[in-house]
Amino acid sequence: MPRYWFRQKTFGYGATPNTWQGWLLTIASALLTIGIIVAAEFMRDDATRLMLIAVGLPLVLIPTVLITHAKTEGGWRWRAGNND
């Protein structure tokens, strides 16, 4: 049985980190996202800046969401806080 990195949120949609691997993925994704945005600020050409953001952010965020979804016990669905 695989060990899940994330657990279902009590309220809302999605997951929250449950293990050190989940926290590592979350922090690494946040740092990479911030790094892309900061790097874009140093680009002189607006087209290069836009290209960096348009290509870089999906390359970080899409795998993060897919891994998080795969490593969440019970999947994702809307929860209102009751025990359903």
Backbone atoms as SQL, in Angstrom:
CREATE TABLE atoms (id INTEGER PRIMARY KEY, chain TEXT, resi INTEGER, resn TEXT, atom TEXT, x REAL, y REAL, z REAL);
INSERT INTO atoms VALUES
  (1, 'A', 1, 'MET', 'N', 0.848, -1.185, 0.000),
  (2, 'A', 1, 'MET', 'CA', 0.000, 0.000, 0.000),
  (3, 'A', 1, 'MET', 'C', 0.890, 1.243, 0.000),
  (4, 'A', 2, 'PRO', 'N', 0.658, 2.147, -0.952),
  (5, 'A', 2, 'PRO', 'CA', 1.515, 3.332, -1.015),
  (6, 'A', 2, 'PRO', 'C', 1.235, 4.299, 0.134),
  (7, 'A', 3, 'ARG', 'N', 2.255, 5.030, 0.500),
  (8, 'A', 3, 'ARG', 'CA', 2.094, 6.060, 1.530),
  (9, 'A', 3, 'ARG', 'C', 1.735, 7.364, 0.834),
  (10, 'A', 4, 'TYR', 'N', 0.652, 7.965, 1.248),
  (11, 'A', 4, 'TYR', 'CA', 0.189, 9.198, 0.628),
  (12, 'A', 4, 'TYR', 'C', 0.897, 10.396, 1.239),
  (13, 'A', 5, 'TRP', 'N', 1.246, 11.359, 0.386),
  (14, 'A', 5, 'TRP', 'CA', 1.965, 12.550, 0.828),
  (15, 'A', 5, 'TRP', 'C', 1.026, 13.653, 1.271),
  (16, 'A', 6, 'PHE', 'N', -0.230, 13.583, 0.819),
  (17, 'A', 6, 'PHE', 'CA', -1.202, 14.631, 1.102),
  (18, 'A', 6, 'PHE', 'C', -2.464, 14.003, 1.677),
  (19, 'A', 7, 'ARG', 'N', -3.202, 14.795, 2.450),
  (20, 'A', 7, 'ARG', 'CA', -4.489, 14.349, 2.973),
  (21, 'A', 7, 'ARG', 'C', -5.567, 15.292, 2.455),
  (22, 'A', 8, 'GLN', 'N', -6.784, 14.799, 2.488),
  (23, 'A', 8, 'GLN', 'CA', -7.902, 15.602, 2.021),
  (24, 'A', 8, 'GLN', 'C', -8.108, 16.798, 2.936),
  (25, 'A', 9, 'LYS', 'N', -8.471, 17.914, 2.334),
  (26, 'A', 9, 'LYS', 'CA', -8.795, 19.083, 3.143),
  (27, 'A', 9, 'LYS', 'C', -10.133, 18.875, 3.826),
  (28, 'A', 10, 'THR', 'N', -10.283, 19.454, 5.003),
  (29, 'A', 10, 'THR', 'CA', -11.544, 19.361, 5.729),
  (30, 'A', 10, 'THR', 'C', -12.591, 20.282, 5.121),
  (31, 'A', 11, 'PHE', 'N', -12.166, 21.454, 4.685),
  (32, 'A', 11, 'PHE', 'CA', -13.057, 22.428, 4.064),
  (33, 'A', 11, 'PHE', 'C', -12.531, 22.764, 2.682),
  (34, 'A', 12, 'GLY', 'N', -13.412, 22.794, 1.701),
  (35, 'A', 12, 'GLY', 'CA', -13.008, 23.204, 0.364),
  (36, 'A', 12, 'GLY', 'C', -12.582, 22.039, -0.505),
  (37, 'A', 13, 'TYR', 'N', -11.759, 22.357, -1.500),
  (38, 'A', 13, 'TYR', 'CA', -11.364, 21.408, -2.531),
  (39, 'A', 13, 'TYR', 'C', -9.855, 21.256, -2.519),
  (40, 'A', 14, 'GLY', 'N', -9.354, 20.043, -2.638),
  (41, 'A', 14, 'GLY', 'CA', -7.923, 19.852, -2.750),
  (42, 'A', 14, 'GLY', 'C', -7.326, 19.079, -1.597),
  (43, 'A', 15, 'ALA', 'N', -6.028, 19.321, -1.358),
  (44, 'A', 15, 'ALA', 'CA', -5.288, 18.555, -0.376),
  (45, 'A', 15, 'ALA', 'C', -4.298, 19.445, 0.361),
  (46, 'A', 16, 'THR', 'N', -3.799, 18.916, 1.471),
  (47, 'A', 16, 'THR', 'CA', -2.798, 19.614, 2.259),
  (48, 'A', 16, 'THR', 'C', -1.662, 18.639, 2.573),
  (49, 'A', 17, 'PRO', 'N', -0.424, 19.100, 2.652),
  (50, 'A', 17, 'PRO', 'CA', 0.696, 18.190, 2.902),
  (51, 'A', 17, 'PRO', 'C', 0.526, 17.419, 4.215),
  (52, 'A', 18, 'ASN', 'N', 0.912, 16.138, 4.152),
  (53, 'A', 18, 'ASN', 'CA', 0.760, 15.268, 5.299),
  (54, 'A', 18, 'ASN', 'C', 2.086, 14.652, 5.735),
  (55, 'A', 19, 'THR', 'N', 3.068, 14.614, 4.841),
  (56, 'A', 19, 'THR', 'CA', 4.378, 14.024, 5.136),
  (57, 'A', 19, 'THR', 'C', 5.468, 15.002, 4.715),
  (58, 'A', 20, 'TRP', 'N', 6.715, 14.663, 5.029),
  (59, 'A', 20, 'TRP', 'CA', 7.817, 15.545, 4.644),
  (60, 'A', 20, 'TRP', 'C', 7.941, 15.616, 3.120),
  (61, 'A', 21, 'GLN', 'N', 7.572, 14.536, 2.410),
  (62, 'A', 21, 'GLN', 'CA', 7.631, 14.572, 0.949),
  (63, 'A', 21, 'GLN', 'C', 6.613, 15.565, 0.385),
  (64, 'A', 22, 'GLY', 'N', 5.431, 15.594, 0.982),
  (65, 'A', 22, 'GLY', 'CA', 4.417, 16.557, 0.555),
  (66, 'A', 22, 'GLY', 'C', 4.846, 17.988, 0.810),
  (67, 'A', 23, 'TRP', 'N', 5.450, 18.216, 1.993),
  (68, 'A', 23, 'TRP', 'CA', 5.946, 19.557, 2.301),
  (69, 'A', 23, 'TRP', 'C', 7.090, 19.940, 1.369),
  (70, 'A', 24, 'LEU', 'N', 7.968, 18.989, 1.062),
  (71, 'A', 24, 'LEU', 'CA', 9.080, 19.262, 0.156),
  (72, 'A', 24, 'LEU', 'C', 8.568, 19.646, -1.228),
  (73, 'A', 25, 'LEU', 'N', 7.596, 18.907, -1.740),
  (74, 'A', 25, 'LEU', 'CA', 7.013, 19.233, -3.041),
  (75, 'A', 25, 'LEU', 'C', 6.367, 20.612, -3.014),
  (76, 'A', 26, 'THR', 'N', 5.628, 20.914, -1.958),
  (77, 'A', 26, 'THR', 'CA', 4.944, 22.202, -1.844),
  (78, 'A', 26, 'THR', 'C', 5.940, 23.356, -1.787),
  (79, 'A', 27, 'ILE', 'N', 6.962, 23.223, -0.959),
  (80, 'A', 27, 'ILE', 'CA', 7.959, 24.295, -0.812),
  (81, 'A', 27, 'ILE', 'C', 8.786, 24.449, -2.080),
  (82, 'A', 28, 'ALA', 'N', 9.186, 23.333, -2.691),
  (83, 'A', 28, 'ALA', 'CA', 9.971, 23.405, -3.930),
  (84, 'A', 28, 'ALA', 'C', 9.167, 24.071, -5.044),
  (85, 'A', 29, 'SER', 'N', 7.900, 23.738, -5.158),
  (86, 'A', 29, 'SER', 'CA', 7.052, 24.350, -6.184),
  (87, 'A', 29, 'SER', 'C', 6.886, 25.846, -5.940),
  (88, 'A', 30, 'ALA', 'N', 6.703, 26.219, -4.683),
  (89, 'A', 30, 'ALA', 'CA', 6.559, 27.638, -4.356),
  (90, 'A', 30, 'ALA', 'C', 7.848, 28.395, -4.675),
  (91, 'A', 31, 'LEU', 'N', 8.994, 27.818, -4.307),
  (92, 'A', 31, 'LEU', 'CA', 10.278, 28.479, -4.586),
  (93, 'A', 31, 'LEU', 'C', 10.549, 28.590, -6.084),
  (94, 'A', 32, 'LEU', 'N', 10.246, 27.542, -6.836),
  (95, 'A', 32, 'LEU', 'CA', 10.430, 27.603, -8.289),
  (96, 'A', 32, 'LEU', 'C', 9.515, 28.653, -8.920),
  (97, 'A', 33, 'THR', 'N', 8.275, 28.726, -8.448),
  (98, 'A', 33, 'THR', 'CA', 7.341, 29.730, -8.960),
  (99, 'A', 33, 'THR', 'C', 7.846, 31.140, -8.666),
  (100, 'A', 34, 'ILE', 'N', 8.289, 31.367, -7.446),
  (101, 'A', 34, 'ILE', 'CA', 8.845, 32.675, -7.077),
  (102, 'A', 34, 'ILE', 'C', 10.091, 32.968, -7.897),
  (103, 'A', 35, 'GLY', 'N', 10.943, 31.961, -8.089),
  (104, 'A', 35, 'GLY', 'CA', 12.155, 32.141, -8.892),
  (105, 'A', 35, 'GLY', 'C', 11.857, 32.547, -10.318),
  (106, 'A', 36, 'ILE', 'N', 10.844, 31.940, -10.919),
  (107, 'A', 36, 'ILE', 'CA', 10.466, 32.292, -12.295),
  (108, 'A', 36, 'ILE', 'C', 9.969, 33.731, -12.355),
  (109, 'A', 37, 'ILE', 'N', 9.172, 34.124, -11.391),
  (110, 'A', 37, 'ILE', 'CA', 8.631, 35.488, -11.386),
  (111, 'A', 37, 'ILE', 'C', 9.747, 36.508, -11.161),
  (112, 'A', 38, 'VAL', 'N', 10.660, 36.211, -10.245),
  (113, 'A', 38, 'VAL', 'CA', 11.782, 37.124, -9.990),
  (114, 'A', 38, 'VAL', 'C', 12.696, 37.199, -11.217),
  (115, 'A', 39, 'ALA', 'N', 12.969, 36.051, -11.833),
  (116, 'A', 39, 'ALA', 'CA', 13.811, 36.047, -13.035),
  (117, 'A', 39, 'ALA', 'C', 13.170, 36.861, -14.154),
  (118, 'A', 40, 'ALA', 'N', 11.850, 36.782, -14.253),
  (119, 'A', 40, 'ALA', 'CA', 11.154, 37.550, -15.293),
  (120, 'A', 40, 'ALA', 'C', 11.309, 39.051, -15.077),
  (121, 'A', 41, 'GLU', 'N', 11.415, 39.465, -13.833),
  (122, 'A', 41, 'GLU', 'CA', 11.600, 40.890, -13.543),
  (123, 'A', 41, 'GLU', 'C', 12.933, 41.414, -14.074),
  (124, 'A', 42, 'PHE', 'N', 13.931, 40.538, -14.206),
  (125, 'A', 42, 'PHE', 'CA', 15.240, 40.962, -14.679),
  (126, 'A', 42, 'PHE', 'C', 15.371, 40.925, -16.200),
  (127, 'A', 43, 'MET', 'N', 14.353, 40.439, -16.891),
  (128, 'A', 43, 'MET', 'CA', 14.388, 40.412, -18.352),
  (129, 'A', 43, 'MET', 'C', 14.099, 41.812, -18.889),
  (130, 'A', 44, 'ARG', 'N', 14.918, 42.228, -19.839),
  (131, 'A', 44, 'ARG', 'CA', 14.747, 43.575, -20.384),
  (132, 'A', 44, 'ARG', 'C', 13.642, 43.642, -21.426),
  (133, 'A', 45, 'ASP', 'N', 13.501, 42.573, -22.177),
  (134, 'A', 45, 'ASP', 'CA', 12.522, 42.537, -23.255),
  (135, 'A', 45, 'ASP', 'C', 11.193, 41.999, -22.725),
  (136, 'A', 46, 'ASP', 'N', 10.106, 42.695, -23.009),
  (137, 'A', 46, 'ASP', 'CA', 8.791, 42.260, -22.537),
  (138, 'A', 46, 'ASP', 'C', 8.387, 40.916, -23.125),
  (139, 'A', 47, 'ALA', 'N', 8.746, 40.650, -24.369),
  (140, 'A', 47, 'ALA', 'CA', 8.402, 39.375, -24.998),
  (141, 'A', 47, 'ALA', 'C', 9.127, 38.218, -24.312),
  (142, 'A', 48, 'THR', 'N', 10.381, 38.419, -23.951),
  (143, 'A', 48, 'THR', 'CA', 11.140, 37.387, -23.241),
  (144, 'A', 48, 'THR', 'C', 10.555, 37.153, -21.865),
  (145, 'A', 49, 'ARG', 'N', 10.163, 38.213, -21.203),
  (146, 'A', 49, 'ARG', 'CA', 9.546, 38.122, -19.875),
  (147, 'A', 49, 'ARG', 'C', 8.237, 37.326, -19.948),
  (148, 'A', 50, 'LEU', 'N', 7.418, 37.654, -20.926),
  (149, 'A', 50, 'LEU', 'CA', 6.148, 36.954, -21.096),
  (150, 'A', 50, 'LEU', 'C', 6.372, 35.483, -21.435),
  (151, 'A', 51, 'MET', 'N', 7.358, 35.198, -22.288),
  (152, 'A', 51, 'MET', 'CA', 7.646, 33.821, -22.670),
  (153, 'A', 51, 'MET', 'C', 8.131, 33.016, -21.464),
  (154, 'A', 52, 'LEU', 'N', 8.969, 33.598, -20.633),
  (155, 'A', 52, 'LEU', 'CA', 9.463, 32.917, -19.442),
  (156, 'A', 52, 'LEU', 'C', 8.310, 32.549, -18.516),
  (157, 'A', 53, 'ILE', 'N', 7.404, 33.468, -18.313),
  (158, 'A', 53, 'ILE', 'CA', 6.263, 33.206, -17.441),
  (159, 'A', 53, 'ILE', 'C', 5.295, 32.215, -18.088),
  (160, 'A', 54, 'ALA', 'N', 5.015, 32.392, -19.378),
  (161, 'A', 54, 'ALA', 'CA', 4.049, 31.536, -20.073),
  (162, 'A', 54, 'ALA', 'C', 4.531, 30.094, -20.192),
  (163, 'A', 55, 'VAL', 'N', 5.833, 29.883, -20.267),
  (164, 'A', 55, 'VAL', 'CA', 6.379, 28.528, -20.386),
  (165, 'A', 55, 'VAL', 'C', 6.791, 27.991, -19.015),
  (166, 'A', 56, 'GLY', 'N', 7.415, 28.811, -18.199),
  (167, 'A', 56, 'GLY', 'CA', 7.962, 28.354, -16.924),
  (168, 'A', 56, 'GLY', 'C', 6.919, 27.969, -15.892),
  (169, 'A', 57, 'LEU', 'N', 5.899, 28.787, -15.731),
  (170, 'A', 57, 'LEU', 'CA', 4.896, 28.483, -14.706),
  (171, 'A', 57, 'LEU', 'C', 4.143, 27.182, -14.970),
  (172, 'A', 58, 'PRO', 'N', 3.669, 26.931, -16.189),
  (173, 'A', 58, 'PRO', 'CA', 3.024, 25.626, -16.419),
  (174, 'A', 58, 'PRO', 'C', 3.972, 24.442, -16.220),
  (175, 'A', 59, 'LEU', 'N', 5.263, 24.617, -16.532),
  (176, 'A', 59, 'LEU', 'CA', 6.222, 23.532, -16.332),
  (177, 'A', 59, 'LEU', 'C', 6.418, 23.198, -14.857),
  (178, 'A', 60, 'VAL', 'N', 6.124, 24.133, -13.992),
  (179, 'A', 60, 'VAL', 'CA', 6.213, 23.888, -12.545),
  (180, 'A', 60, 'VAL', 'C', 4.853, 23.465, -11.994),
  (181, 'A', 61, 'LEU', 'N', 3.811, 24.181, -12.344),
  (182, 'A', 61, 'LEU', 'CA', 2.519, 23.986, -11.699),
  (183, 'A', 61, 'LEU', 'C', 1.772, 22.735, -12.157),
  (184, 'A', 62, 'ILE', 'N', 1.836, 22.393, -13.428),
  (185, 'A', 62, 'ILE', 'CA', 1.111, 21.210, -13.917),
  (186, 'A', 62, 'ILE', 'C', 1.640, 19.925, -13.268),
  (187, 'A', 63, 'PRO', 'N', 2.960, 19.682, -13.273),
  (188, 'A', 63, 'PRO', 'CA', 3.429, 18.477, -12.576),
  (189, 'A', 63, 'PRO', 'C', 3.119, 18.486, -11.077),
  (190, 'A', 64, 'THR', 'N', 3.171, 19.650, -10.463),
  (191, 'A', 64, 'THR', 'CA', 2.858, 19.743, -9.034),
  (192, 'A', 64, 'THR', 'C', 1.425, 19.313, -8.766),
  (193, 'A', 65, 'VAL', 'N', 0.497, 19.800, -9.552),
  (194, 'A', 65, 'VAL', 'CA', -0.908, 19.439, -9.370),
  (195, 'A', 65, 'VAL', 'C', -1.123, 17.954, -9.644),
  (196, 'A', 66, 'LEU', 'N', -0.511, 17.427, -10.693),
  (197, 'A', 66, 'LEU', 'CA', -0.674, 16.005, -11.019),
  (198, 'A', 66, 'LEU', 'C', -0.099, 15.098, -9.936),
  (199, 'A', 67, 'ILE', 'N', 1.076, 15.428, -9.431),
  (200, 'A', 67, 'ILE', 'CA', 1.687, 14.633, -8.360),
  (201, 'A', 67, 'ILE', 'C', 0.845, 14.734, -7.091),
  (202, 'A', 68, 'THR', 'N', 0.410, 15.935, -6.757),
  (203, 'A', 68, 'THR', 'CA', -0.411, 16.126, -5.562),
  (204, 'A', 68, 'THR', 'C', -1.700, 15.317, -5.652),
  (205, 'A', 69, 'HIS', 'N', -2.342, 15.358, -6.805),
  (206, 'A', 69, 'HIS', 'CA', -3.586, 14.599, -6.981),
  (207, 'A', 69, 'HIS', 'C', -3.327, 13.099, -6.859),
  (208, 'A', 70, 'ALA', 'N', -2.246, 12.617, -7.451),
  (209, 'A', 70, 'ALA', 'CA', -1.930, 11.183, -7.401),
  (210, 'A', 70, 'ALA', 'C', -1.535, 10.722, -6.000),
  (211, 'A', 71, 'LYS', 'N', -0.955, 11.616, -5.218),
  (212, 'A', 71, 'LYS', 'CA', -0.460, 11.245, -3.892),
  (213, 'A', 71, 'LYS', 'C', -1.397, 11.666, -2.762),
  (214, 'A', 72, 'THR', 'N', -2.665, 11.952, -3.088),
  (215, 'A', 72, 'THR', 'CA', -3.650, 12.311, -2.077),
  (216, 'A', 72, 'THR', 'C', -4.546, 11.113, -1.795),
  (217, 'A', 73, 'GLU', 'N', -4.636, 10.747, -0.535),
  (218, 'A', 73, 'GLU', 'CA', -5.485, 9.633, -0.143),
  (219, 'A', 73, 'GLU', 'C', -6.949, 10.024, -0.281),
  (220, 'A', 74, 'GLY', 'N', -7.696, 9.263, -1.043),
  (221, 'A', 74, 'GLY', 'CA', -9.129, 9.518, -1.193),
  (222, 'A', 74, 'GLY', 'C', -9.489, 10.493, -2.290),
  (223, 'A', 75, 'GLY', 'N', -8.528, 11.079, -2.970),
  (224, 'A', 75, 'GLY', 'CA', -8.818, 11.994, -4.075),
  (225, 'A', 75, 'GLY', 'C', -9.300, 13.358, -3.626),
  (226, 'A', 76, 'TRP', 'N', -9.675, 14.150, -4.597),
  (227, 'A', 76, 'TRP', 'CA', -10.132, 15.510, -4.342),
  (228, 'A', 76, 'TRP', 'C', -11.627, 15.610, -4.617),
  (229, 'A', 77, 'ARG', 'N', -12.307, 16.289, -3.743),
  (230, 'A', 77, 'ARG', 'CA', -13.698, 16.681, -3.969),
  (231, 'A', 77, 'ARG', 'C', -14.034, 17.770, -2.970),
  (232, 'A', 78, 'TRP', 'N', -15.118, 18.458, -3.213),
  (233, 'A', 78, 'TRP', 'CA', -15.539, 19.536, -2.322),
  (234, 'A', 78, 'TRP', 'C', -15.961, 18.948, -0.984),
  (235, 'A', 79, 'ARG', 'N', -15.483, 19.556, 0.091),
  (236, 'A', 79, 'ARG', 'CA', -15.858, 19.123, 1.440),
  (237, 'A', 79, 'ARG', 'C', -16.330, 20.329, 2.235),
  (238, 'A', 80, 'ALA', 'N', -17.387, 20.114, 3.006),
  (239, 'A', 80, 'ALA', 'CA', -17.973, 21.197, 3.786),
  (240, 'A', 80, 'ALA', 'C', -17.647, 21.081, 5.272),
  (241, 'A', 81, 'GLY', 'N', -16.751, 20.183, 5.629),
  (242, 'A', 81, 'GLY', 'CA', -16.331, 20.079, 7.009),
  (243, 'A', 81, 'GLY', 'C', -17.028, 18.988, 7.796),
  (244, 'A', 82, 'ASN', 'N', -18.109, 18.442, 7.278),
  (245, 'A', 82, 'ASN', 'CA', -18.760, 17.350, 7.990),
  (246, 'A', 82, 'ASN', 'C', -18.075, 16.035, 7.615),
  (247, 'A', 83, 'ASN', 'N', -18.379, 15.000, 8.312),
  (248, 'A', 83, 'ASN', 'CA', -17.701, 13.706, 8.111),
  (249, 'A', 83, 'ASN', 'C', -18.340, 12.913, 6.982),
  (250, 'A', 84, 'ASP', 'N', -18.263, 13.411, 5.774),
  (251, 'A', 84, 'ASP', 'CA', -18.836, 12.670, 4.650),
  (252, 'A', 84, 'ASP', 'C', -17.773, 12.091, 3.778);
